[in-house]
Amino acid sequence: MSVWLPGAPCTPRTCARAPHQEALAHPGIAAARLTAGVLAVLAGVLLAPLAAPLGRTARERATRLWCRAVLRAFGVRLRVAGRPDDTPRLVVANHISWLDIPLVAAVLPGRMLAKSEVRSWPLLGPLAARGGTLFVARERPRALPGTVRELADALRGGSRVVVFPEGSTWCGRAHGRFRPAAFQAALDAGAAVQPVRLTYHPTGPAAFVGDDPLAASLWRIAAAGGLTAEIRILAPIPAGHHPDRRSLARAAQRAVHPTGQTAVASDSANRPSSSVHQCASSIPAAASSPRTPS
C-alpha cells in the first residue's frame, strides 16, 4: 500500500452494523431483493453495448432508469433534494458505500473516476471503458497530472465528471478531508463544481468500509428494512470563485459537510484495510476499491 493513499478508520464492526432486529426484512424478502439486485446489475452489463450508439442525452436517460431500477431492486428508496441540470460540472460527493455510485448516477450520470485496475476486471472492465470511465493509477503519483488533464478535457468536452474526493469510504457519521487534486481539473477547464451530499437512513446497513466483504454488504442492504438513500444537490460553486484547488476543495467540503458534523480527517498512517469503493462508469455496477490521490 502506498503511504500517500488516504484511508478512514471506520470498520464494519463499529460502523456497518445491521439495524435492530425489528427493522430487518424477512429472510425471504431479503433473498428476493438480493436476487433482483444482482439480476438488475447483470442486465445493465449485458445491455450496455446497445446503449453505446445512442446520443449522450439518451445514454444518460438510460443510465438514470437503470440505476433507479438497481436501487429499487435492492429495496432502497430514493429521495432527491434539489434540482439537477445538464450543465457540465465537476460533481463531488461524500463517500459512504458502493451504493453511492448508482445513487449519484440515478440523478447526475457522468464520467466517473476509478482506479486503473478496474480496466482489467472481467465484464466490468470493458463496461467501464465503454462507459467513458476516467482511470487513475493510484500507485503512480507521477501519472496524476495526466489524469487531471483527462478530467479537464472531459469537462471542456461538455461531460459531467463525478469524483469522490475523500478518497475512501467513511461511515457517514464521520468524514474525511476532500483531496484537492481533482479540483484542479475544474480550474483548468473553467467549470463549476457541483457539491452533492449523500445520506442513508439508517446509516449502518449502507456503510461499506474497511475490510467489509462485498457479499456481506449486499446482504446487509437487501435485509435492511426501510433503507432510504438521499442525494441532496447543493448550490454549485461557480468557476473563478476560488483561486486554487485547495481553497476550492475546502469550499466544497464545507458545503457537503456543514458545521455541526464531526470531521475526522485521516491519512494512510491509520493503515486501514481496503475501504474505497468507487465504481467505474456512468453506468455503475459492482463496487471497486480505489483510493483517490490528492
Buried (B, 14 or more C-beta within 10 A) or exposed (E): EEEBBBBBBBBBEBBBBBBEEEBBBEEEBBBBBBEBBBEBBEBBBEEBEEBEEEEBEEBBBBBBEBBBBBBBBBBBEBEBEEEBEEEBBBBBBBBBBBBBBBBBBBBBBBBBBBBBBBBEBEEBBBBBBBBBBBBBBBBEBEBBEEBBBBBBBBBBEEBBBBBBBBBBBBBBBBBBBBBBBBBBBBBBBEBBBBBBBBBBBBBBBBBBBBEBEBEEBBBBBBBBBEBBBBBBBBEBBEBEEBEEBBEBBBBBBEBBBEEEEEEBEBBBEEEBEBBBBBBBBBBBBBBBBBBBBB
